[in-house]
Structures are given as structure tokens and as C-alpha cells.
Amino acid sequence: MRTSLVLAAALLAAASSSAMALVNPFTEDFTAGASGWTTFNNAAPLTVSLTGGPDNSSFVSGAFNFSGQAAGATPVIIRGQEGASGDAFAGDWITGGVTQLSVFVRHDAGVPLTFFARPSASPAPGAVAIAFAPVPSGVWTLLTFAISPDSPQFVSFENGDYNSIFSNIGRLQFGVSVPASLAGVDQNFTFDVDKVMIVPAPGCVAVAGVGGLGLVSLRRRR
């Protein structure tokens, strides 16, 4: 009995100490607000809408103006900096078993836009992964990025490499490649985001479930 109590206490302590660290799997659905996610310049929280998301649930929005942006530029539009989502995305994605990052996006720019994701070490460098299919205007679109050193979606590891970046993720950012038709256009466009998600390999989910069941069993026996 004493051994069970000690083990349960250790498991609870571990869970408590990791409450503000990487959570895998995890989905930020913005039901509790902007959760620390901010606009392109990190100046203000994103605007929260309670309905209208891809499943008619809550989502967040930010405005961006292409004035001063050249064709082919790659501005960050949405930022999940340190502390966003309670740091659930922050930590070692390699040992944590993260294999996929996904997000729903929508925009009203009037032309298809190519999006990218930039998971970043804290504070730098970052890894840039592109979504190959452009996102049409006005349509919720699911973007999926494979998290692997061999993924063809990664076009840059900036001033680091896969291991140095993904062993210490601190931020998540999403942006677009500026098309020639929008370069320098002085007009505010709206970018919507919902269900930012990381997931492990299927086997890792099963292991996590077994651990959770074990903790429940210990609590019941107590």
C-alpha cells in the first residue's frame, strides 16, 4: 500500500511540474480566449470570435497590411510567443514525440496564399516549413506539417539544425509568402486561425493512455 502511495505521489508531482511544459497531444481551440496568441508585431492579442470556426466553434483573428512588403517576402502573420497556450507547445519536441503540427487558417486577401509555419527555439533560431497547396481566399483550410528532419516541407533551419531547434521549442508562428498582386498593397486583410494542434506517433498515445489508467487505478485503490 505504501509503495502505491509513493508511486502515486511521484506521478502527481511529475504531472504538476510539467503543467507548464510540452503537452502532446494538444489542441489550442481558443475556447478560453486568445490564450496569449498575438498579432504579427506581437503588439496586441488576437481578436476572439465565439462562433464561425471550421466546426462553427471559437477562433481568433489578426489583421495584416502588405504595405512595404515586396513580392516573395515572408512576413509572420500570427504569433504564439513564449507563454502562449500556457506553454503547452514549449519544450523538447524530439523526446516528446511530436510528429505533426496542424492548423486551420482562413483569410480574405482575395487571392490564394502560400502559408508557412515557423516553430522556433527559445529565443532562436527557427525552422520554416511550407504548406505546398496555396490557401484560397475565404475558405477554412487545414494545413498539416510533418515534424521530421527528413520532411520536404522544411525549407530552412535558419542558423541551427533540426536537433538544436526542436529540442527547445519556445514559439510557434504562422505566415505567408507575399504574392506579386499584393506586394505593397495598403489595405488591411484578416487572417483567422483555429485548432493549432501537435500530435505524437500513434503508439505514443497508447503509452500515455496506459500511464493515465495506472494513475486512476492507484487513486481508486487508495
Secondary structure as UniProt FT lines:
FT   HELIX           2..17
FT   TURN            18..20
FT   STRAND          26..28
FT   TURN            31..32
FT   TURN            35..36
FT   TURN            40..41
FT   STRAND          47..49
FT   TURN            54..55
FT   STRAND          59..65
FT   TURN            67..68
FT   TURN            71..72
FT   STRAND          76..80
FT   TURN            82..83
FT   HELIX           84..87
FT   TURN            88..89
FT   TURN            93..97
FT   STRAND          98..107
FT   STRAND          113..121
FT   STRAND          128..130
FT   TURN            137..138
FT   STRAND          141..146
FT   TURN            149..150
FT   TURN            152..153
FT   STRAND          154..156
FT   TURN            158..159
FT   HELIX           162..166
FT   STRAND          169..177
FT   TURN            180..184
FT   STRAND          188..200
FT   HELIX           202..221
//
